Amino acid sequence: MTANQRIGRNIRRIRRAADLSQEALADQAGIHRTMIGQYEWGEREPLTRSFLKLAAALGVDLAVLAEGVRWEPGRSSPGRWVIDEDAK
């Protein structure tokens, strides 16, 4: 599983718990519905602005959307998101 897939699972889990369709979440967040699907399947990494909009629309902290993922700083590159093996 990639970090994008883990974030996508978190988005889908929270959306379903809120009893929202992808379309309803997209409307509330101001994001196109197809993007929601791409995020949920881990096909795209949400931009910071989209991440903030999703958290607000779902009524959760950013940390909840990123649960199980952590940022690994790079030495010669900007860094990357990785699965946090220590996460529950």
C-alpha positions in Angstrom: 0.0 0.0 0.0 1.3 3.5 -0.8 0.8 6.6 1.2 -1.7 7.9 -1.3 -3.7 4.7 -1.0 -3.7 5.0 2.8 -4.9 8.6 2.7 -7.5 7.6 0.1 -8.8 4.8 2.5 -9.0 7.4 5.3 -11.0 9.8 3.1 -13.4 7.0 2.0 -13.8 5.7 5.5 -14.6 9.1 6.9 -16.9 10.0 4.0 -18.9 6.8 4.4 -19.2 7.2 8.2 -20.6 10.7 7.5 -23.1 9.0 5.0 -21.9 11.2 2.2 -21.7 10.3 -1.5 -18.6 11.3 -3.4 -20.7 13.9 -5.2 -22.0 15.3 -1.9 -18.5 15.5 -0.5 -17.3 17.1 -3.7 -20.0 19.8 -3.5 -19.2 20.6 0.1 -15.5 20.7 -0.5 -15.6 22.6 -3.8 -13.7 19.8 -5.5 -14.7 17.9 -8.7 -16.3 14.5 -8.0 -13.8 12.7 -10.2 -11.0 14.0 -8.0 -12.7 12.5 -4.9 -12.7 9.1 -6.6 -9.0 9.5 -7.6 -8.0 10.5 -4.1 -9.9 7.6 -2.6 -8.3 5.1 -5.0 -4.8 6.5 -4.3 -4.4 7.6 -7.9 -3.7 11.2 -7.0 -2.2 13.0 -4.0 -4.4 15.8 -2.8 -2.8 19.2 -3.0 -2.6 21.1 0.3 -5.6 23.3 -0.6 -7.7 20.2 -1.5 -6.5 18.4 1.7 -7.7 21.4 3.7 -11.0 21.6 1.9 -11.7 17.9 2.4 -10.9 18.1 6.1 -13.2 21.0 6.6 -16.0 19.4 4.6 -15.7 16.2 6.6 -15.4 18.0 9.9 -12.1 16.4 10.9 -8.5 17.5 11.6 -5.9 17.1 8.9 -4.2 14.5 11.1 -7.3 12.3 10.8 -7.0 12.3 7.0 -3.3 11.6 7.2 -3.6 8.8 9.9 -1.1 6.1 9.2 1.1 8.3 7.0 4.1 10.4 7.9 6.4 12.8 6.1 9.9 11.6 5.6 12.3 14.5 4.9 14.8 14.0 2.1 18.5 14.7 2.3 19.0 15.7 -1.3 15.3 15.8 -2.3 12.2 17.5 -0.9 11.0 14.4 0.9 8.0 12.1 0.6 4.9 10.7 2.3 5.4 7.1 3.6 3.3 4.6 5.4 3.9 4.8 9.1 4.5 1.3 10.2 4.1 2.2 13.8 0.6 3.5 13.3 -2.3 1.5 14.6 
